[in-house]
């Protein structure tokens, strides 16, 4: 997987820089996400993997399926990827584009898994605390997991804050056993 990410990085960076210059980050993000989903469909995967299909045919097929989701610049991007036999990288390109977009917008997606349902006031308080700590705008998704016993587990990018009772008991057991 690391190799695909490495191959996708220059394309994602080029698309991002173009989108910034065009002041259309959201439009490009949606276009790339749509094209990424299209390239993962079984019929399209088969076409992209076929040695007999031409780059022009592959690009035309992806552009036709995407329809109005791709503007002229997005269509040109698909053609360039096709000419370089890189259409299969669109999911990784889209993912890296989203990361660059979030960094530029100073936003981060946070997953909160709690043992009990959080009311609106608790969610707001947690959002404000995380925004201050992470110095970013927080987009929070909350889910429920009764197996945590109590507390919550917070995932923000690479950062994991385990404030669950189960996590604390595991740390205590490790400490006692060492």
N, C-alpha and C positions, 0 to 999 in steps of 0.2 A: 504494500500500500504506500509505503514511503516513496517509492519510485514514481507512482502515479501523481502524488502530491508535488514532487519535484518537477515533473514534466508539466503539470498544470499551472504552476506558480507564475511563469512569465506571461501566460495568456490571461490569467486572472488579473495580474498587475496591469497589463496593457488595457484590458477592458475597464478596470477601475479608474485608471488615469483618464481614459477617454470619457467615462461617465462623469467624472468630477469636472472636466473641462466643459462638458455639455450641460452640466448642472442637472443631471438626470440619474442620480444614484438609484432611486426607487424603481424607475422604469427599467434600467438595466438589470437590477436584481430580479425583477419579475420575469424579464425576458430570458435571462440565464436559467432561472429556476424552471421555467416552462420547457426550454430546450433540453435541460438536463433530464426532466421527466420523460420527454419524448424519446431521448436516446436510450432509455432504460426499458422501453417496451420491447417485448420479445421479437416482434416482426422487424423492428428497427435494429435491434442487436444483431439479428441474423443478417440483415442487409449490410450493416457496418463490418461484420466479420467476413463477408463474402469477398474472396479475392477477385471475382469477376465484376463486381460493381465498381463503377468509376467514381471518382471524387465528386464530379458534377452531379451524378445521379444521387449520391448520398446527400449532398448539400440540398439539392432540390427537394428531396423527400422530406428531410427534416424541416426545411422552410415551409413546405406545403402543409405539413401536419401542424406546425406551430401557428400558422395563419397570421392573424393580426397581432399576435403577441410579440412578434418581431418587427421592429421598424427597419428602415433601410440599413442603418448602421449595424443592427443586430444580424441582419441577413448577410451583410458583408463579413461579419465576424464568423458566422457559421461556414461561409465559403472558404475563408482562410483556414479555419480548423480542418475542414474537409480536405483541402489541398495538401495539408501537412499530415493527413491521416491521424488527426487528433480529436475527432468528434466524440470518441468514447471517453474523453477526459472532461466532458461538460459537467457531470456531477461534481467532480473535484474542483473545477473552475468556479462553479456556482457557490460551492461551500467556502472556498477561499475568498471569493468576492464578498460574501456575506460577512466574513470575519473582518475584512478590511473596512467595509461599510460601517460595521458596529464600532470599530476602533475610531473611525473618523467622527462618527456621531456621538462618541463617548457613551455608548450604551452597551449593556450586557444582559444576556438572558440568564435568569436565575431560576433553578428548580428547587422548590422547597417541598420536602416530603415530611409530613408531620403525623404524629400519632392521633391527634384530635383535629377536628375541623377548626380552622382559624377564621374568626369573624373579620369583618371589614376593618375595624379599628386595629386589630392585631396585624393584619396584612399591611395596612398603611404604616404602622409603626416599624415593622420589619423592613419594609421597602425604604423608608427614610434612613434607618440605621445602616442598611447595606449600601445605599447610595453614598452616604457619608464615608463609610469605610472603604468602599471600592472606588470612590471618586468618579462614578459613572451614573448615568440614568439606568435604573433597574427595571427590566421587564420581567415580572415575576409570574411563574406558573406554580400553583399549589396542588399537591396531591396528598391523598390520605393513605397511610400504611399502619394498620393496627398492630403489626408485629414489632413496631418500634417500642412499644410499652409506654413511652412518654417522650416528650421533647420533639426535636426535628433534626433533619439532615438537610444542609443547604449546599447546593452545587452551583458554582459560578465559574464557568470555564474550567481551568485547571484546579481551582480552589474548592476544597470540600471541607465544610465545617460540620462535624458530627456532634450535635448536642443532644443526641438521643440517649435514653436510659440504657438501651441495648449496647450502644457504642461505649458508654462509660463503664458498663459492667465488663465488657470485653477488655478494655484497657486495664481495669482493676485486676482482672484474672491474669493478664499478661504480666503485670507488675508483681503479683503474688507468686507466680510461677517462675520468675526469673531470679 
